[in-house]
Amino acid sequence: MSAPSATGPTLDAVQAALATVDDPEIRKPITDLGMVKSVDIAPSGQVSVAVYLTVAGCPMRDTITKNVTAAVAAVDGVTGVTVELDVMSDTQRKDLQGRLRSASGAVEREIPFALPGSLTRVYAVASGKGGVGKSSVTVNLAAAMARSGLAVGVVDADIYGHSVPRMLGVEGRPTQVEDMILPPVANDVKVISIGMFVANNQPVVWRGPMLHRALQQFLGDVYWGDLDVLLMDLPPGTGDIAISVAQLVPPAELLVVTTPQQAAAEVAERAGTIALQTHQQIAGVVENMSYLPCPHCGDRIEVFGSGGGQAVADGLSRSMGAPVPLLGEIPLDTRLREGGDSGRPLVLDHPDAPAALALTKVADALGHRARGLAGRSLGLSPAGR
């Protein structure tokens, strides 16, 4: 605590300290969100702060209490801090929902990433077949981008085979404010997945329309805030979800993941060619499991063959009539799998590993690309005479 002051702490100083405390889920100051109910300052320097939680049983109540206590305790003249928690009324939650939607420029039920003025780069990570490490690539790219300072979100769009929450270390569940969903955050990445709504690892047995609706809710009902990049981990192949992504988020670019094996490359090329029918762009190709660095001599051991990634990039370039780059070749590393099981991506725990360096290079290339002008208003008008 600060030493007692002759005048004691001022209300302005306490309010300024509270303005530095962000809601852990919404990532905005609690003062801006209307979460500060009251502040009482005793002559002795004891400060009592009452804070509204968005919902009863808020999973972040302890974090909010700790952060408020630490911020106010640092104010000059404060001798003690007491934090009391209350819960927002229905009216207050509706006001908060409206404030958040207004701040993000989104209309209710509208998908912000589909708007012409959106500056969020959206990448749909696709593969022709399962088992090529698409989800591992997705979570490591997300973690690497977030580490570089970008605001990143991940949609686990693989409804049947959802795995992103475990691989990113997500422990919490989404919080619902009215009909707005606040996504959990892990490793500075916002994440949403059907796995957060299904108990006891139950299978999801849905057909096309239900899959489309689930994806629509993930994109439109979740409060993402101002994202620099949104990654969408698609299921393998060219089924319902791939079509829904093209319909719901036309600016989304495909990132095709394959292995060096020619059979996998042929299937991956078919998955990428869907862009011709959906009129999407292809950001590039990532070749996963490219080779195994020899632990003795450092030479490349091509366990699954070679050239698959470049073959996919070349084939898609011919089909699209525009260059499709091979963005990276990711070597095999058992720590990549171990990180997926433990929820600690390789790029964070072993950033100097060859696979981590290759993934970080791809993340840097994608994370700092400028958005294209397709679908965006240039704000031009005919010159007056």
C-alpha positions as a Markdown table, in Angstrom:
| # | Residue | x | y | z |
|---|---|---|---|---|
| 1 | Met | 0.0 | 0.0 | 0.0 |
| 2 | Ser | 1.0 | 3.6 | -0.5 |
| 3 | Ala | 2.1 | 5.6 | 2.6 |
| 4 | Pro | -0.6 | 7.7 | 4.2 |
| 5 | Ser | -1.0 | 11.1 | 2.7 |
| 6 | Ala | -1.9 | 14.3 | 4.5 |
| 7 | Thr | -4.8 | 14.8 | 2.1 |
| 8 | Gly | -5.6 | 11.2 | 1.3 |
| 9 | Pro | -6.3 | 9.7 | -2.1 |
| 10 | Thr | -8.5 | 11.7 | -4.4 |
| 11 | Leu | -11.5 | 10.3 | -6.3 |
| 12 | Asp | -10.0 | 11.3 | -9.6 |
| 13 | Ala | -6.8 | 9.4 | -8.8 |
| 14 | Val | -8.7 | 6.2 | -7.9 |
| 15 | Gln | -10.9 | 6.5 | -11.0 |
| 16 | Ala | -7.7 | 6.9 | -13.1 |
| 17 | Ala | -6.3 | 3.7 | -11.5 |
| 18 | Leu | -9.5 | 1.8 | -12.2 |
| 19 | Ala | -9.4 | 2.9 | -15.9 |
| 20 | Thr | -6.2 | 0.8 | -16.2 |
| 21 | Val | -8.1 | -2.4 | -15.3 |
| 22 | Asp | -9.4 | -4.3 | -18.2 |
| 23 | Asp | -12.2 | -6.8 | -18.1 |
| 24 | Pro | -10.3 | -10.1 | -18.8 |
| 25 | Glu | -12.8 | -11.3 | -21.4 |
| 26 | Ile | -13.8 | -8.1 | -23.2 |
| 27 | Arg | -10.4 | -6.5 | -23.0 |
| 28 | Lys | -11.7 | -3.0 | -22.4 |
| 29 | Pro | -11.4 | -0.8 | -19.2 |
| 30 | Ile | -14.0 | -1.6 | -16.6 |
| 31 | Thr | -14.7 | 2.1 | -16.3 |
| 32 | Asp | -15.7 | 2.2 | -20.0 |
| 33 | Leu | -17.9 | -0.8 | -19.6 |
| 34 | Gly | -20.0 | 0.6 | -16.8 |
| 35 | Met | -18.7 | -2.0 | -14.4 |
| 36 | Val | -17.7 | 0.4 | -11.6 |
| 37 | Lys | -20.7 | 0.6 | -9.3 |
| 38 | Ser | -19.2 | 2.9 | -6.6 |
| 39 | Val | -16.1 | 4.2 | -5.0 |
| 40 | Asp | -15.9 | 5.2 | -1.3 |
| 41 | Ile | -12.8 | 6.8 | 0.2 |
| 42 | Ala | -12.5 | 6.9 | 4.0 |
| 43 | Pro | -10.5 | 9.7 | 5.8 |
| 44 | Ser | -8.0 | 7.0 | 6.8 |
| 45 | Gly | -7.2 | 6.2 | 3.1 |
| 46 | Gln | -9.2 | 3.0 | 3.0 |
| 47 | Val | -10.9 | 2.6 | -0.4 |
| 48 | Ser | -14.0 | 0.5 | -1.0 |
| 49 | Val | -14.8 | -0.3 | -4.7 |
| 50 | Ala | -18.0 | -1.9 | -5.8 |
| 51 | Val | -17.8 | -3.7 | -9.2 |
| 52 | Tyr | -20.5 | -5.1 | -11.4 |
| 53 | Leu | -19.9 | -8.5 | -12.9 |
| 54 | Thr | -21.5 | -9.1 | -16.3 |
| 55 | Val | -23.1 | -12.3 | -15.1 |
| 56 | Ala | -23.6 | -14.2 | -11.9 |
| 57 | Gly | -20.9 | -16.8 | -11.4 |
| 58 | Cys | -18.5 | -14.9 | -13.7 |
| 59 | Pro | -15.4 | -17.1 | -14.1 |
| 60 | Met | -13.1 | -14.1 | -14.0 |
| 61 | Arg | -14.4 | -12.7 | -10.7 |
| 62 | Asp | -11.1 | -13.5 | -8.8 |
| 63 | Thr | -9.0 | -12.0 | -11.6 |
| 64 | Ile | -11.1 | -8.8 | -11.6 |
| 65 | Thr | -10.9 | -8.6 | -7.8 |
| 66 | Lys | -7.1 | -9.0 | -7.8 |
| 67 | Asn | -6.5 | -6.5 | -10.6 |
| 68 | Val | -8.7 | -3.9 | -9.1 |
| 69 | Thr | -7.1 | -4.3 | -5.7 |
| 70 | Ala | -3.6 | -4.0 | -7.2 |
| 71 | Ala | -4.4 | -0.9 | -9.3 |
| 72 | Val | -6.1 | 1.0 | -6.5 |
| 73 | Ala | -3.5 | 0.0 | -3.9 |
| 74 | Ala | -0.8 | 1.8 | -6.0 |
| 75 | Val | -2.6 | 5.1 | -5.7 |
| 76 | Asp | -0.8 | 7.6 | -3.4 |
| 77 | Gly | -2.4 | 7.8 | 0.0 |
| 78 | Val | -4.3 | 4.5 | -0.1 |
| 79 | Thr | -3.9 | 2.5 | 3.0 |
| 80 | Gly | -6.2 | -0.4 | 2.2 |
| 81 | Val | -8.6 | -1.7 | -0.5 |
| 82 | Thr | -11.8 | -3.6 | -0.3 |
| 83 | Val | -13.6 | -4.9 | -3.4 |
| 84 | Glu | -17.3 | -5.8 | -3.4 |
| 85 | Leu | -18.9 | -7.6 | -6.3 |
| 86 | Asp | -22.4 | -7.2 | -7.6 |
| 87 | Val | -24.1 | -8.5 | -10.8 |
| 88 | Met | -25.5 | -6.3 | -13.6 |
| 89 | Ser | -29.2 | -6.1 | -14.1 |
| 90 | Asp | -30.8 | -7.2 | -17.4 |
| 91 | Thr | -31.1 | -3.6 | -18.4 |
| 92 | Gln | -27.4 | -3.0 | -17.7 |
| 93 | Arg | -26.4 | -6.0 | -19.7 |
| 94 | Lys | -28.5 | -4.8 | -22.7 |
| 95 | Asp | -26.8 | -1.4 | -22.4 |
| 96 | Leu | -23.4 | -3.1 | -22.3 |
| 97 | Gln | -24.3 | -5.2 | -25.4 |
| 98 | Gly | -25.3 | -2.2 | -27.3 |
| 99 | Arg | -22.2 | -0.3 | -26.3 |
| 100 | Leu | -19.9 | -3.1 | -27.4 |
| 101 | Arg | -21.7 | -3.5 | -30.8 |
| 102 | Ser | -21.6 | 0.2 | -31.3 |
| 103 | Ala | -17.9 | 0.4 | -30.5 |
| 104 | Ser | -17.1 | -2.3 | -33.0 |
| 105 | Gly | -19.3 | -0.7 | -35.7 |
| 106 | Ala | -21.4 | -3.9 | -36.0 |
| 107 | Val | -25.2 | -4.1 | -36.3 |
| 108 | Glu | -26.8 | -6.9 | -34.3 |
| 109 | Arg | -26.6 | -10.3 | -36.0 |
| 110 | Glu | -24.2 | -8.8 | -38.7 |
| 111 | Ile | -20.9 | -10.5 | -39.3 |
| 112 | Pro | -18.3 | -7.7 | -38.9 |
| 113 | Phe | -15.7 | -9.5 | -41.0 |
| 114 | Ala | -18.0 | -9.5 | -44.0 |
| 115 | Leu | -18.4 | -5.8 | -44.0 |
| 116 | Pro | -16.7 | -3.9 | -46.8 |
| 117 | Gly | -14.8 | -1.6 | -44.4 |
| 118 | Ser | -13.4 | -4.5 | -42.2 |
| 119 | Leu | -9.7 | -4.3 | -41.8 |
| 120 | Thr | -9.5 | -7.8 | -40.2 |
| 121 | Arg | -7.5 | -10.3 | -42.3 |
| 122 | Val | -9.4 | -13.6 | -42.4 |
| 123 | Tyr | -7.7 | -16.8 | -43.3 |
| 124 | Ala | -9.6 | -20.1 | -43.7 |
| 125 | Val | -7.1 | -22.9 | -43.0 |
| 126 | Ala | -8.0 | -25.8 | -45.3 |
| 127 | Ser | -6.7 | -29.2 | -46.2 |
| 128 | Gly | -7.7 | -31.9 | -48.6 |
| 129 | Lys | -7.6 | -34.7 | -46.0 |
| 130 | Gly | -7.3 | -35.1 | -42.3 |
| 131 | Gly | -4.0 | -35.9 | -40.5 |
| 132 | Val | -1.8 | -33.3 | -42.2 |
| 133 | Gly | -1.5 | -31.1 | -39.0 |
| 134 | Lys | -3.9 | -28.4 | -40.1 |
| 135 | Ser | -5.0 | -27.6 | -36.5 |
| 136 | Ser | -1.4 | -27.6 | -35.2 |
| 137 | Val | -0.5 | -25.1 | -37.9 |
| 138 | Thr | -3.5 | -23.0 | -37.1 |
| 139 | Val | -2.9 | -22.7 | -33.4 |
| 140 | Asn | 0.8 | -22.1 | -33.8 |
| 141 | Leu | 0.2 | -19.4 | -36.4 |
| 142 | Ala | -2.3 | -17.7 | -34.0 |
| 143 | Ala | 0.1 | -17.9 | -31.0 |
| 144 | Ala | 3.0 | -16.5 | -33.1 |
| 145 | Met | 0.9 | -13.6 | -34.4 |
| 146 | Ala | -0.4 | -12.7 | -31.0 |
| 147 | Arg | 3.2 | -12.8 | -29.6 |
| 148 | Ser | 4.1 | -10.3 | -32.3 |
| 149 | Gly | 1.5 | -7.9 | -30.9 |
| 150 | Leu | -1.4 | -8.6 | -33.2 |
| 151 | Ala | -5.0 | -9.0 | -32.0 |
| 152 | Val | -5.9 | -12.5 | -33.0 |
| 153 | Gly | -9.0 | -14.7 | -32.9 |
| 154 | Val | -9.5 | -18.4 | -33.9 |
| 155 | Val | -12.8 | -20.0 | -34.9 |
| 156 | Asp | -12.7 | -23.8 | -34.6 |
| 157 | Ala | -14.9 | -24.4 | -37.6 |
| 158 | Asp | -14.1 | -28.1 | -37.6 |
| 159 | Ile | -17.4 | -28.9 | -35.9 |
| 160 | Tyr | -17.1 | -32.7 | -36.0 |
| 161 | Gly | -13.4 | -32.8 | -35.1 |
| 162 | His | -12.9 | -29.8 | -32.9 |
| 163 | Ser | -9.5 | -29.7 | -31.2 |
| 164 | Val | -8.4 | -26.1 | -31.0 |
| 165 | Pro | -9.4 | -25.4 | -27.3 |
| 166 | Arg | -7.1 | -28.2 | -26.0 |
| 167 | Met | -4.3 | -27.3 | -28.4 |
| 168 | Leu | -4.4 | -23.6 | -27.3 |
| 169 | Gly | -4.8 | -24.4 | -23.6 |
| 170 | Val | -8.3 | -22.9 | -23.3 |
| 171 | Glu | -9.7 | -23.7 | -19.8 |
| 172 | Gly | -12.6 | -21.3 | -19.5 |
| 173 | Arg | -16.0 | -21.4 | -21.1 |
| 174 | Pro | -17.6 | -18.5 | -23.0 |
| 175 | Thr | -19.6 | -15.9 | -21.0 |
| 176 | Gln | -22.9 | -14.9 | -22.4 |
| 177 | Val | -24.1 | -11.3 | -22.0 |
| 178 | Glu | -27.7 | -11.3 | -23.3 |
| 179 | Asp | -27.3 | -12.9 | -26.7 |
| 180 | Met | -23.7 | -11.8 | -27.1 |
| 181 | Ile | -21.0 | -14.4 | -26.4 |
| 182 | Leu | -17.6 | -13.4 | -24.9 |
| 183 | Pro | -14.9 | -15.9 | -26.1 |
| 184 | Pro | -12.3 | -17.3 | -23.7 |
| 185 | Val | -8.7 | -16.1 | -24.2 |
| 186 | Ala | -5.7 | -18.3 | -24.1 |
| 187 | Asn | -2.1 | -17.3 | -24.9 |
| 188 | Asp | -3.5 | -13.9 | -25.9 |
| 189 | Val | -5.8 | -15.5 | -28.5 |
| 190 | Lys | -9.6 | -15.3 | -28.5 |
| 191 | Val | -11.1 | -18.7 | -29.2 |
| 192 | Ile | -14.5 | -20.1 | -29.9 |
| 193 | Ser | -15.4 | -23.8 | -30.6 |
| 194 | Ile | -18.4 | -26.1 | -30.5 |
| 195 | Gly | -16.4 | -28.1 | -28.0 |
| 196 | Met | -17.0 | -25.4 | -25.4 |
| 197 | Phe | -20.8 | -26.1 | -25.6 |
| 198 | Val | -20.7 | -29.9 | -25.7 |
| 199 | Ala | -20.5 | -31.8 | -22.4 |
| 200 | Asn | -18.3 | -34.9 | -21.8 |
| 201 | Asn | -16.8 | -34.9 | -25.3 |
| 202 | Gln | -20.1 | -35.9 | -26.9 |
| 203 | Pro | -20.1 | -36.2 | -30.7 |
| 204 | Val | -21.8 | -33.5 | -32.8 |
| 205 | Val | -24.3 | -35.1 | -35.2 |
| 206 | Trp | -25.5 | -32.3 | -37.4 |
| 207 | Arg | -26.3 | -31.9 | -41.1 |
| 208 | Gly | -25.6 | -28.9 | -43.3 |
| 209 | Pro | -28.1 | -26.3 | -42.2 |
| 210 | Met | -27.1 | -26.8 | -38.5 |
| 211 | Leu | -23.4 | -26.5 | -39.4 |
| 212 | His | -24.1 | -23.3 | -41.3 |
| 213 | Arg | -26.0 | -21.8 | -38.3 |
| 214 | Ala | -23.3 | -22.7 | -35.9 |
| 215 | Leu | -20.7 | -21.0 | -38.0 |
| 216 | Gln | -23.0 | -18.0 | -38.4 |
| 217 | Gln | -23.3 | -17.7 | -34.6 |
| 218 | Phe | -19.5 | -18.0 | -34.1 |
| 219 | Leu | -19.0 | -15.1 | -36.5 |
| 220 | Gly | -21.9 | -12.9 | -35.7 |
| 221 | Asp | -22.9 | -13.5 | -32.1 |
| 222 | Val | -19.4 | -13.6 | -30.6 |
| 223 | Tyr | -17.9 | -10.3 | -29.5 |
| 224 | Trp | -14.5 | -10.4 | -31.2 |
| 225 | Gly | -13.5 | -6.8 | -30.7 |
| 226 | Asp | -11.0 | -5.2 | -33.1 |
| 227 | Leu | -9.1 | -8.1 | -34.5 |
| 228 | Asp | -6.1 | -7.8 | -36.8 |
| 229 | Val | -6.3 | -11.4 | -37.9 |
| 230 | Leu | -9.0 | -14.1 | -37.7 |
| 231 | Leu | -8.0 | -17.7 | -38.4 |
| 232 | Met | -10.7 | -20.3 | -39.1 |
| 233 | Asp | -9.7 | -24.0 | -38.7 |
| 234 | Leu | -11.8 | -25.7 | -41.4 |
| 235 | Pro | -12.6 | -29.4 | -41.5 |
| 236 | Pro | -10.9 | -31.4 | -44.2 |
| 237 | Gly | -12.3 | -31.4 | -47.7 |
| 238 | Thr | -14.7 | -29.2 | -49.6 |
| 239 | Gly | -18.0 | -29.8 | -47.7 |
| 240 | Asp | -20.6 | -27.7 | -46.1 |
| 241 | Ile | -18.4 | -25.6 | -43.9 |
| 242 | Ala | -16.1 | -24.6 | -46.7 |
| 243 | Ile | -19.1 | -23.4 | -48.7 |
| 244 | Ser | -20.6 | -21.6 | -45.7 |
| 245 | Val | -17.3 | -19.7 | -45.1 |
| 246 | Ala | -17.4 | -18.4 | -48.6 |
| 247 | Gln | -21.0 | -17.3 | -48.2 |
| 248 | Leu | -20.6 | -15.7 | -44.8 |
| 249 | Val | -17.2 | -14.2 | -45.1 |
| 250 | Pro | -16.4 | -13.5 | -48.8 |
| 251 | Pro | -13.1 | -11.7 | -48.0 |
| 252 | Ala | -11.7 | -14.9 | -46.3 |
| 253 | Glu | -8.6 | -16.2 | -48.0 |
| 254 | Leu | -7.7 | -19.9 | -48.2 |
| 255 | Leu | -4.5 | -21.1 | -46.5 |
| 256 | Val | -3.9 | -24.7 | -47.8 |
| 257 | Val | -2.0 | -27.1 | -45.6 |
| 258 | Thr | -0.5 | -30.3 | -47.1 |
| 259 | Thr | 2.3 | -32.8 | -46.5 |
| 260 | Pro | 5.1 | -33.6 | -49.0 |
| 261 | Gln | 3.4 | -36.9 | -50.0 |
| 262 | Gln | 2.1 | -36.7 | -53.5 |
| 263 | Ala | -1.2 | -38.4 | -52.7 |
| 264 | Ala | -1.9 | -35.8 | -50.0 |
| 265 | Ala | -0.8 | -33.0 | -52.4 |
| 266 | Glu | -3.3 | -34.0 | -55.0 |
| 267 | Val | -6.1 | -34.0 | -52.5 |
| 268 | Ala | -4.9 | -30.6 | -51.1 |
| 269 | Glu | -4.9 | -29.1 | -54.6 |
| 270 | Arg | -8.6 | -30.1 | -55.0 |
| 271 | Ala | -9.4 | -28.4 | -51.7 |
| 272 | Gly | -7.7 | -25.2 | -52.8 |
| 273 | Thr | -9.4 | -25.2 | -56.2 |
| 274 | Ile | -12.7 | -24.6 | -54.5 |
| 275 | Ala | -11.6 | -21.0 | -54.5 |
| 276 | Leu | -12.4 | -20.9 | -58.3 |
| 277 | Gln | -16.1 | -21.7 | -57.5 |
| 278 | Thr | -16.4 | -19.5 | -54.4 |
| 279 | His | -14.4 | -16.6 | -55.9 |
| 280 | Gln | -12.0 | -16.5 | -53.0 |
| 281 | Gln | -8.3 | -15.7 | -53.0 |
| 282 | Ile | -5.6 | -18.2 | -51.9 |
| 283 | Ala | -3.1 | -16.8 | -49.5 |
| 284 | Gly | -0.7 | -19.6 | -50.0 |
| 285 | Val | 0.4 | -23.2 | -49.2 |
| 286 | Val | 2.1 | -24.5 | -46.1 |
| 287 | Glu | 3.8 | -27.9 | -46.3 |
| 288 | Asn | 3.7 | -29.6 | -42.9 |
| 289 | Met | 5.8 | -32.6 | -41.8 |
| 290 | Ser | 8.3 | -31.6 | -44.6 |
| 291 | Tyr | 11.3 | -33.5 | -43.2 |
| 292 | Leu | 12.9 | -34.8 | -40.1 |
| 293 | Pro | 16.2 | -33.1 | -39.1 |
| 294 | Cys | 18.7 | -35.9 | -38.4 |
| 295 | Pro | 19.6 | -35.7 | -34.7 |
| 296 | His | 23.2 | -36.7 | -35.5 |
| 297 | Cys | 24.2 | -34.9 | -38.7 |
| 298 | Gly | 21.4 | -32.3 | -39.2 |
| 299 | Asp | 20.6 | -33.6 | -42.8 |
| 300 | Arg | 17.0 | -33.7 | -43.9 |
| 301 | Ile | 15.3 | -37.1 | -43.7 |
| 302 | Glu | 12.3 | -36.9 | -46.0 |
| 303 | Val | 10.0 | -39.3 | -44.2 |
| 304 | Phe | 6.9 | -38.5 | -46.4 |
| 305 | Gly | 8.7 | -37.8 | -49.6 |
| 306 | Ser | 9.3 | -34.3 | -51.0 |
| 307 | Gly | 7.9 | -31.7 | -53.3 |
| 308 | Gly | 4.2 | -32.0 | -52.3 |
| 309 | Gly | 3.8 | -28.4 | -51.1 |
| 310 | Gln | 5.5 | -26.9 | -54.1 |
| 311 | Ala | 3.4 | -29.1 | -56.4 |
| 312 | Val | 0.2 | -27.8 | -54.7 |
| 313 | Ala | 1.4 | -24.2 | -55.0 |
| 314 | Asp | 2.3 | -24.7 | -58.7 |
| 315 | Gly | -1.0 | -26.5 | -59.5 |
| 316 | Leu | -3.1 | -23.8 | -57.8 |
| 317 | Ser | -1.1 | -21.1 | -59.5 |
| 318 | Arg | -2.1 | -22.6 | -62.9 |
| 319 | Ser | -5.7 | -23.0 | -61.9 |
| 320 | Met | -6.1 | -19.5 | -60.4 |
| 321 | Gly | -4.1 | -17.8 | -63.1 |
| 322 | Ala | -2.1 | -16.0 | -60.4 |
| 323 | Pro | 0.9 | -16.9 | -58.3 |
| 324 | Val | 0.1 | -18.9 | -55.2 |
| 325 | Pro | 3.2 | -19.0 | -52.9 |
| 326 | Leu | 4.6 | -21.9 | -50.9 |
| 327 | Leu | 4.8 | -19.9 | -47.6 |
| 328 | Gly | 6.8 | -22.4 | -45.5 |
| 329 | Glu | 8.0 | -26.0 | -45.0 |
| 330 | Ile | 7.5 | -27.1 | -41.4 |
| 331 | Pro | 9.8 | -29.9 | -40.3 |
| 332 | Leu | 8.7 | -32.7 | -38.0 |
| 333 | Asp | 9.2 | -32.1 | -34.3 |
| 334 | Thr | 7.8 | -34.2 | -31.5 |
| 335 | Arg | 7.5 | -31.1 | -29.4 |
| 336 | Leu | 4.9 | -29.7 | -31.8 |
| 337 | Arg | 2.7 | -32.7 | -30.9 |
| 338 | Glu | 3.5 | -32.4 | -27.2 |
| 339 | Gly | 2.6 | -28.7 | -27.3 |
| 340 | Gly | -0.8 | -29.5 | -28.8 |
| 341 | Asp | -1.5 | -32.0 | -26.0 |
| 342 | Ser | -0.4 | -29.6 | -23.2 |
| 343 | Gly | -2.0 | -26.5 | -24.7 |
| 344 | Arg | 1.4 | -24.7 | -25.1 |
| 345 | Pro | 2.1 | -24.1 | -28.8 |
| 346 | Leu | 5.6 | -24.8 | -29.9 |
| 347 | Val | 6.3 | -21.3 | -31.0 |
| 348 | Leu | 5.9 | -20.1 | -27.4 |
| 349 | Asp | 7.7 | -22.8 | -25.5 |
| 350 | His | 10.5 | -23.6 | -28.0 |
| 351 | Pro | 10.7 | -20.5 | -30.2 |
| 352 | Asp | 14.1 | -21.4 | -31.5 |
| 353 | Ala | 13.2 | -24.9 | -32.7 |
| 354 | Pro | 13.4 | -25.3 | -36.5 |
| 355 | Ala | 9.6 | -26.0 | -36.8 |
| 356 | Ala | 8.8 | -22.9 | -34.6 |
| 357 | Leu | 11.0 | -20.7 | -36.7 |
| 358 | Ala | 9.3 | -21.9 | -39.9 |
| 359 | Leu | 5.9 | -21.3 | -38.4 |
| 360 | Thr | 6.8 | -17.9 | -37.2 |
| 361 | Lys | 8.0 | -17.0 | -40.7 |
| 362 | Val | 4.7 | -17.9 | -42.1 |
| 363 | Ala | 2.9 | -16.0 | -39.3 |
| 364 | Asp | 4.9 | -12.9 | -40.0 |
| 365 | Ala | 4.1 | -13.2 | -43.7 |
| 366 | Leu | 0.4 | -13.5 | -43.2 |
| 367 | Gly | 0.0 | -11.3 | -40.2 |
| 368 | His | 1.5 | -8.2 | -41.8 |
| 369 | Arg | 0.0 | -8.4 | -45.2 |
| 370 | Ala | -2.2 | -5.5 | -46.3 |
| 371 | Arg | -5.8 | -6.1 | -47.0 |
| 372 | Gly | -6.8 | -6.1 | -50.6 |
| 373 | Leu | -9.3 | -3.6 | -52.0 |
| 374 | Ala | -11.9 | -6.3 | -53.1 |
| 375 | Gly | -15.3 | -5.4 | -51.7 |
| 376 | Arg | -14.1 | -2.2 | -50.1 |
| 377 | Ser | -15.4 | 1.3 | -50.8 |
| 378 | Leu | -12.8 | 3.7 | -52.1 |
| 379 | Gly | -14.9 | 6.7 | -51.1 |
| 380 | Leu | -14.8 | 8.2 | -54.6 |
| 381 | Ser | -17.4 | 10.5 | -56.0 |
| 382 | Pro | -17.7 | 12.3 | -59.3 |
| 383 | Ala | -15.9 | 15.6 | -59.4 |
| 384 | Gly | -18.2 | 18.6 | -59.4 |
| 385 | Arg | -18.3 | 20.9 | -62.4 |
